[in-house]
């Protein structure tokens, strides 16, 4: 096959993504965003090292992200936001050394971020949008050692612990969104079930705001509500 680009975004496509798409041996760019696709994420690409862009955002995809994603060694842009993807972020994401942008916000992801990213290998990563999921655990130091990161959004999850001072090591940050680090639905306790939607948070992110945040040289947008 001589198909390099497969771009069918903004249509009314439905059903699952066909396995035959992964058999296109020269595929480099896939954009199926803004459709009505359902079913699981694809787990087969005949030449995974060639694929640079995978955009499946704004669909109705379900299931989990498998460790297969780590085999997409040429991947630079991965957009999966606004789906119904559950489970944890696979640790094999740390193998994606060419990755520049990862957007998985507005899904149902759970689990911790520990060992998901590798600052020693992922030096091209500039944008991470992980908000509006159900992610838990502490904010790992390694996340803020991604030296070229310019955008980081962690809003509306279920993180715990403190905002680590290692955040100040990420001096390339331009936009940092930490709104509601522990405000997602899975860490809310409804006060009067069946009567009211009012809730309290089971625990909160503790500690203060590292003062160095206000001295970061490139930071222009900071959300802490």
N, C-alpha and C positions, 0 to 999 in steps of 0.2 A: 504493500500500500504506500501511496505517496501523500497521504493526508498528514499534514503537519499541524494544522489549526482546525479545531472543532468548536465552532462558536454558534450556539443556538439560544442565547439568553433572551429574556423578555418575550417569551411565547406562552402558550398554554399547554405545554407538554406535561403529560401525566404518566403514571406507571413508574416502574423501577428503571434504573440505569442498565442498559443491556450489557451483558458480558462481552459482546462482540466489540464494544468500544475499546476495551483493553487490548484487543488483538491488533489494533492499528499500530504497526511496528515503528512508525516514525513520528508518533504523536508528541508534540511539544507544548501545545496550548489547548486547554479544555475550559470552556465557559458555558455552563448550563444554568446559570443563575436566573432568578426571577421566573421560575416555572412552578409547576405543581407536582414535582417528582416526589415519589415515596420510596419506601424500601430502604435497604441498607446502603452504606457507602461501598463503592467498588473496592475490590481487594486484589485486582489483577491488572497489571500493565506489562505488556510483552517486553518493552525496553524501558524500565523505570528510570534509568539514568538520564533519559532524554527529556522527560516531562519537566517543564519549568514553571508552568502556571496551572493550578487546578482551582476553579471557582465553581462551587456548588451551592453558593449562598442563596438565601431566600427561597427555600423549597420546603418540603415536608419530610425530609429524610430522617430515618430513625436508626436505632441500633447504636453500635459503639465504634470508636476508632481503634483499629487493630494495630499491632506492632508492624504490620506491612508498610505503614506510612514511612517508616525509617528506611525502607528500600528505595524510596524516591530520591535518590542521592543528588539529582540535579534540580530539585524543587526550590524555587525562589519565592513563590507566592502561593499561599494556601488559604483560601477563603471558604469557610464553612458556617459562617454566622447565620442566625435566624433559621434554624432547623430544630429538630427534636432529638439531637444526638445526646446519648447518655453514656454512663461509664466514665472511666478515667482518661486523662491525657496520657498516651503511651510514652514510656521512657525513650522509645526509639526516635522520638522527635529530636533528641540530642544528637542524632547522627546526621541531621540535615545541615550540613556545614555551609551550604549556599543560601539557606533560607533568609529572606529579607523581611517578610511580613507574614504574620499568622493572625488570622481573625476567626475566633470561635465563639464570639459573644452571642448572647441570646440562644443558648441551648440548655441542656440539662446535665451538664458535666459535673462529676463528683470527684472526690479524692483529693490528694495533695499534689503540690507542684514540685516537691523534692525530687531531684535528679531528672526532671523533665528537660531542663535546658543545661547546656554546657558552655560556659563563658569562654573556655579555652579554645573551643572549636567553632563556635557560632559567632564569628566576628562580623558577619554581614547583617545580623538581625537588627532591624531598626524599629519595627512596629509590632507590638503585642497587644491584642485586645481580647481579654479573657472575661470581661464583665458579664453580669446577668446570667450566672450559672449557680451551682451549688458547691463550689470548691471549698475545701476545708483545710485545716492544719495551719501551721505558721507560714509566714512569708519567708521563703528561703533566701539566704544571703546571695546565693549564686544568681538569682534572678536580677539582682542589681549590679552584678559584675559583668553584665553584657555591655561592653564599653561603648558600642555605637548605637545603643537604644535611644531613640528620640521620642517615641510615644509608648506609654504604658497605661493601660486601663484595667483596673481590677474591681470595678464597682459592683455592688450588690452580689456578694458571695457569702460564704460562711467561714471566713478566716478567723484565726484565733492568735493569741500571743500579742506581740508588740510590733510596731513598725521598726524594723532593724536600722541601726545607724549605717549599715552598709549601703543603704539607699543613696547616701551622699557620694558614694564611689561612682555612681552613674551620672557623670557630669555632662553627658551629651543630651540628657533629657530636655525636651522642649515642652511636652505635654504629659502631665501626671495626674491620673484620676483615681482617687482612693475613696470615693464616696461609698458609704454603706458597706464597708468591708465585711461586716457581719449582719446583714439585713435581709438575706435571701429567705425564701419561704421555709426551707428545711431547718433554719435555726430560729424560727419564730414560735412562740408558744401562745396560742390563742387564749385569751382571757375568759371569754364566754362563748364556747362552741355552740353553734346553732342559733345564737342570739345576736352576737356582734362579731365583726371581723377585727376588732381591736386586739392587739397582741403586745407581748413583751419579748425582748430578746433573751435567749437562755444565758448567754454570756456576751461579753463585748471584747473588742480589741483594746488592750490596756496600754498604759504608758503614755508618754507625751509625744508631741511632734518633734522629731529631730530638728534642732535649730538650723542646721546646715541647709535644710530645704529652702530657706529664704536667702541663701547665699549662692545657690547653684547658678553657674554663669550663663546657661542657655535656657533655663526654665522660664517660659512665658505664660503657661496655663497650669494652674494647680487647683484641684478640687479635693476638699477634705470634709465635706459635709456628712 
